[in-house]
Amino acid sequence: MVEPFPLIEISGPPRERGRQYGQKAAGRIKKGTTHYFAQLKELSLDAKGVAALVRDYLPVIEAFEPSYIEEMRGIAEGADVPFEDIVLLNARTEIIKLANPAIRARLKTPEDPDGCTGVVVLPQATADGRLIHAQNWDWKRECAETAVVLKVRRDDGPDLMTFTEAGALGRCGFNAVGIAITANYLESDRDYRQVGVPLALIRRKVLENEHLALAMRAVYCTKKSAANNMIVSHREGVAIDFECAPDETFQVHPQNGLLVHANHFVSPVALGKLKDTGPFNTPDSLYRDIRVRDLLQPHIGSITFDTVKSALFDEFAYPWSVCRPPRRNLSNNLSATVAMILMEPASGLMQVAPLPALNREFTSYRLEIDEIGRAAFERSAAAGAA
């Protein structure tokens, strides 16, 4: 049996909800920080060295959103772990890759890439007229024991629900007004030449926005340290895939109601301007998006959660497949599809299965949606019944 991801519900001002988060998820937070610190020890970094790296990076986070610092301090207090550990969970890759040259010289190996296959099915392609946004998250096998579903009740904006590593502020998810986001690893020859905002915090910022325009602005315009792919959707039927280089953003749009993306650049404009270095580490990306798209296309107009699940369970070219079983990656670390996540923002539904190559049991999580969202849900339900 694979244990479902726990639901952590928090509310109040940033520091208070951080404390609640830390207390409720303490075991998973400590397991996650222990795992990453063991890796850092192998990279010749001790707690004192990590604290120094975090100190150097805090001004970047504070300039982007000061409340995130407060929330992370609260998480550390609630979980009874050092504040630096929580910051590292939220900005690990940026902090390590952009360390000063003296520290970088001591690092023996780079951070592993994650995988991911993201999918959006627009309302006109679904059976019930409601947008589906989904993802396979491919990462370290150990994270199946350290991730959570976090529900945040906010006084200063829409409530949100995010699937994330315990102690992190966000990864993928949606909010009460129907804005959703997933993200995929990308890599380019422009990466880590400039200091940028940690990607996890950009994703959280998307989910805090009431307006789709401002959510997309956070992805499109925020300076980043490395490439990343972020798919932003809205329950009423808009979705754009943003292929982000550190200093430039490219767009990929749905075709025939489908948007599928893996871990390589596909925008012709992007490919004409930069070098895509991701397939060196994730060569299976080159066909994962093709497989999922080909499996969904025959069902356009009648796609359901089960249709999307079937595509994301695909085992073609196993074990280098869309649904990745625990296996050694090219860095010899144990990698897997840690979770399959499906979201229906119009109804407030998220379903998640841990380690789907080994387990096909989904747990449902619910976020209360706003009045406009309820009206949209009722309209689509009535249309489906007709």
C-alpha positions in Angstrom: 0.0 0.0 0.0 1.2 3.5 -0.8 0.1 6.1 1.7 -2.0 9.0 0.3 -0.7 12.5 0.6 -2.1 14.2 3.7 -4.3 17.3 3.4 -2.9 20.3 5.4 -5.4 23.1 6.0 -4.1 26.5 7.2 -5.4 30.0 7.6 -4.7 33.4 9.1 -1.8 35.9 8.4 1.4 34.6 6.9 3.4 33.8 10.0 0.5 32.2 11.8 -0.5 30.0 8.8 3.1 29.1 8.5 3.2 27.9 12.1 0.1 25.8 11.5 1.7 24.3 8.4 4.9 23.5 10.2 3.1 21.8 13.1 0.7 19.8 11.0 3.4 18.6 8.5 6.4 18.4 10.9 7.1 14.8 10.2 7.2 15.1 6.4 9.1 18.4 6.6 11.8 16.9 8.7 12.0 13.8 6.5 12.4 16.1 3.4 15.0 18.4 4.9 17.0 15.4 6.2 17.0 13.9 2.7 18.2 17.1 1.1 20.8 17.8 3.8 22.2 14.4 3.3 22.7 15.2 -0.4 24.3 18.6 0.5 26.7 16.9 2.8 27.9 14.8 -0.1 28.3 18.2 -1.9 30.7 19.3 0.9 28.1 21.7 2.4 27.4 21.7 6.2 24.6 23.5 8.1 26.9 26.6 8.5 27.6 26.7 4.7 23.9 26.4 3.9 23.0 29.2 6.3 25.5 31.4 4.6 24.0 30.6 1.2 20.5 31.3 2.4 21.5 34.7 3.9 22.9 35.8 0.6 19.6 34.9 -1.2 17.1 36.3 1.2 17.0 39.8 -0.2 15.9 38.4 -3.6 12.9 36.7 -2.0 12.1 39.6 0.2 12.1 42.0 -2.8 9.7 39.7 -4.6 7.2 39.1 -1.7 8.1 39.9 2.0 5.2 37.8 3.3 6.9 34.7 2.0 9.8 35.2 4.4 7.3 35.5 7.3 5.4 32.4 6.2 8.7 30.4 6.0 9.7 31.7 9.4 6.4 30.4 10.7 6.8 27.0 9.1 10.3 26.7 10.7 8.8 27.6 14.1 5.9 25.2 13.8 8.1 22.3 12.6 10.9 23.1 15.0 13.6 23.1 12.2 16.1 25.9 11.3 14.6 28.7 9.2 17.4 28.1 6.6 16.1 24.6 6.0 12.7 25.9 5.0 14.2 28.6 2.7 16.3 25.9 1.1 13.2 23.8 0.4 11.7 26.7 -1.4 14.7 27.9 -3.4 17.1 25.0 -3.3 18.3 25.0 -6.9 18.7 28.8 -7.2 20.6 29.0 -3.9 23.0 26.2 -4.8 23.6 27.1 -8.4 24.2 30.8 -7.7 26.4 30.3 -4.7 29.6 32.4 -4.7 32.5 30.9 -6.7 34.4 29.7 -3.6 31.4 27.6 -2.5 30.5 26.5 -6.0 34.0 25.2 -6.5 33.4 22.7 -3.6 30.1 21.3 -5.1 30.8 18.0 -6.6 27.6 17.4 -8.6 24.8 19.5 -10.1 21.2 19.3 -8.9 19.2 16.6 -10.6 16.6 17.6 -13.2 13.0 16.7 -12.5 10.7 15.5 -15.3 7.0 16.1 -15.6 4.4 15.8 -18.3 1.7 18.5 -18.2 -1.8 18.4 -19.8 -4.7 20.8 -20.3 -7.9 19.8 -21.9 -10.1 22.8 -22.7 -13.9 22.7 -22.0 -14.8 22.1 -25.7 -12.7 18.9 -25.7 -14.1 17.4 -22.4 -17.3 15.3 -21.9 -18.9 17.7 -19.4 -17.6 21.1 -20.7 -15.2 21.6 -17.7 -11.5 22.3 -18.2 -9.1 19.6 -16.9 -5.5 20.5 -15.9 -3.2 17.6 -15.0 0.4 16.5 -14.5 2.7 13.6 -13.8 5.4 14.9 -11.5 8.7 13.0 -12.0 11.3 13.5 -9.3 13.1 11.7 -6.5 11.3 8.5 -5.3 11.8 9.7 -1.7 9.4 12.6 -2.2 6.4 10.3 -2.3 6.9 10.3 1.5 7.5 14.1 1.9 4.8 15.7 -0.3 1.4 17.1 0.9 -1.7 18.8 -0.4 -1.9 22.2 1.1 -5.1 24.2 1.4 -4.6 27.9 2.3 -7.5 30.0 3.5 -6.5 33.6 2.9 -7.9 36.9 4.1 -6.1 38.9 1.4 -7.0 37.1 -1.7 -8.5 33.9 -3.1 -8.1 30.6 -1.2 -5.8 28.1 -2.9 -4.9 24.5 -3.0 -1.5 23.2 -4.0 0.3 19.9 -4.2 3.9 20.5 -3.0 6.8 19.1 -1.0 6.1 19.6 2.7 7.5 22.9 3.9 7.4 24.5 0.4 4.9 27.3 -0.4 3.7 25.8 -3.7 4.2 23.7 -6.7 1.1 22.9 -8.8 -2.5 23.7 -7.9 -5.5 26.0 -8.4 -7.3 28.7 -6.6 -10.9 29.6 -5.7 -11.4 31.8 -8.8 -10.3 28.9 -11.1 -6.7 29.8 -12.0 -4.5 26.7 -12.2 -0.8 26.1 -12.8 1.6 23.1 -13.4 5.3 23.3 -14.2 7.9 21.3 -16.0 11.7 21.2 -16.0 13.4 22.9 -18.9 17.1 23.7 -19.4 18.9 26.1 -21.7 22.3 27.5 -22.4 21.2 30.8 -20.6 20.6 29.2 -17.2 22.2 30.5 -14.0 23.9 33.6 -15.4 21.7 35.9 -13.4 20.0 36.0 -10.0 16.2 35.5 -10.2 13.2 34.7 -8.2 12.9 31.0 -7.1 10.5 29.2 -9.4 8.4 27.7 -6.6 7.6 31.2 -5.3 6.5 32.4 -8.8 4.1 29.5 -8.9 2.7 30.4 -5.5 2.3 34.0 -6.6 0.2 32.8 -9.6 -2.2 31.0 -7.2 -2.6 34.1 -5.0 -3.9 36.2 -7.9 -7.6 36.9 -8.3 -7.1 38.0 -12.0 -5.7 35.8 -14.7 -3.9 38.7 -16.3 -1.8 39.3 -13.2 -1.2 35.6 -12.7 0.2 35.3 -16.2 2.2 38.5 -15.7 3.9 36.8 -12.7 5.0 34.0 -15.0 5.8 36.1 -18.1 7.7 39.0 -16.5 9.4 37.8 -13.3 13.1 37.5 -13.7 14.3 33.9 -13.3 17.6 32.2 -12.8 16.9 29.2 -15.0 14.5 27.9 -17.7 11.2 26.5 -16.7 7.9 25.6 -18.3 4.7 26.8 -16.6 1.2 26.1 -17.9 -1.4 28.5 -16.6 -5.1 27.9 -17.2 -8.5 29.4 -16.2 -11.6 27.4 -15.6 -13.5 29.3 -18.3 -11.4 27.8 -21.1 -8.1 29.7 -21.4 -4.7 28.0 -21.2 -1.2 29.2 -22.3 2.0 27.3 -22.0 4.9 29.6 -21.0 8.4 28.3 -22.0 10.5 30.5 -19.8 14.2 31.3 -20.4 15.7 33.3 -17.5 15.4 36.5 -19.5 12.7 35.8 -22.1 9.3 34.0 -22.3 7.8 32.1 -25.2 4.2 30.9 -25.7 2.7 27.6 -26.8 -1.0 27.5 -27.4 -3.6 24.6 -27.3 -4.5 22.9 -30.6 -7.9 21.2 -31.0 -8.6 21.8 -27.3 -5.4 20.1 -26.1 -2.1 21.4 -24.6 0.6 18.9 -23.7 4.1 19.6 -22.7 7.1 17.6 -21.4 10.7 18.8 -20.8 12.0 20.2 -24.0 11.3 23.5 -25.8 8.8 23.3 -28.7 8.2 27.0 -29.5 9.9 27.6 -32.9 10.8 31.1 -31.8 12.5 29.7 -28.6 14.4 27.1 -30.6 15.6 29.7 -33.0 17.1 31.9 -30.2 18.5 29.5 -27.6 20.0 26.1 -27.2 17.8 23.5 -25.5 20.0 21.4 -23.3 17.2 19.5 -21.4 17.1 16.3 -23.5 20.7 15.5 -22.5 19.2 14.7 -19.0 15.6 13.8 -20.0 15.8 12.2 -23.4 12.4 10.5 -22.9 10.8 14.0 -23.0 11.1 13.9 -26.8 8.2 11.4 -27.1 6.3 11.7 -23.8 4.3 14.7 -25.0 3.6 13.0 -28.4 2.4 9.8 -26.6 0.0 11.7 -24.4 -1.4 13.9 -27.2 -1.9 10.9 -29.5 -3.7 9.0 -26.8 -6.1 11.9 -26.1 -6.8 13.1 -29.6 -9.2 10.3 -30.6 -11.4 11.2 -27.6 -11.7 15.0 -28.2 -15.2 16.1 -27.2 -15.6 13.3 -24.7 -12.4 13.5 -22.5 -12.9 12.8 -18.8 -10.6 12.4 -15.8 -10.3 8.7 -16.6 -9.3 9.5 -20.2 -6.5 11.7 -19.0 -5.4 9.2 -16.4 -5.2 6.5 -19.0 -2.9 8.7 -21.1 -0.7 9.6 -18.2 -0.5 5.9 -17.1 1.1 5.2 -20.5 4.0 2.6 -20.3 5.4 3.0 -23.9 9.2 2.6 -23.9 9.1 1.4 -20.2 10.8 2.2 -17.9 11.6 5.5 -19.8 7.8 6.0 -20.0 5.2 8.7 -19.4 4.4 7.0 -16.1 7.9 6.4 -14.7 8.5 3.4 -12.4 11.2 3.9 -9.7 14.4 3.6 -11.7 17.9 5.0 -11.8 18.2 8.2 -13.8 21.3 9.3 -15.8 22.8 10.6 -12.5 22.2 7.2 -10.9 19.6 8.6 -8.5 16.3 6.8 -7.8 13.7 8.6 -9.8 10.0 8.0 -10.3 6.6 9.6 -11.2 6.1 10.7 -7.6 2.5 11.7 -8.2 -0.2 12.0 -10.8 -2.3 15.1 -10.2 -5.6 16.0 -11.9 -7.5 19.2 -11.3 -10.9 20.5 -12.3 -10.8 24.2 -11.2 -14.5 24.8 -12.0 -15.7 22.3 -9.4 -12.8 22.7 -7.0 -11.7 19.1 -7.4 -8.1 17.7 -7.2 -7.3 14.0 -7.4 -3.8 12.7 -6.6 -2.2 9.3 -6.8 1.2 8.7 -5.2 3.7 6.6 -7.2 1.1 5.8 -10.0 3.4 3.3 -11.7 2.9 1.1 -8.5 -0.4 2.4 -7.3 -3.6 3.4 -9.0 -5.5 4.6 -5.9 -6.5 8.3 -6.1 -7.5 10.5 -3.2 -9.9 13.4 -3.8 -9.3 16.9 -2.3 -11.8 19.7 -2.5 -11.4 23.5 -2.5 -14.5 25.6 -2.0 -14.9 27.8 -5.2 -16.3 31.3 -5.4 -19.8 32.3 -6.5 -18.9 32.9 -10.1 -17.2 29.5 -10.1 -20.3 27.8 -8.8 -22.4 29.4 -11.4 -20.0 28.3 -14.2 -20.0 24.7 -12.7 -23.8 24.7 -12.7 -24.0 25.9 -16.3 -21.6 23.2 -17.5 -23.5 20.6 -15.5 -26.8 21.7 -17.1 -25.2 21.6 -20.6 -23.8 18.1 -19.9 -27.3 16.9 -18.8 -28.9 18.3 -21.9 
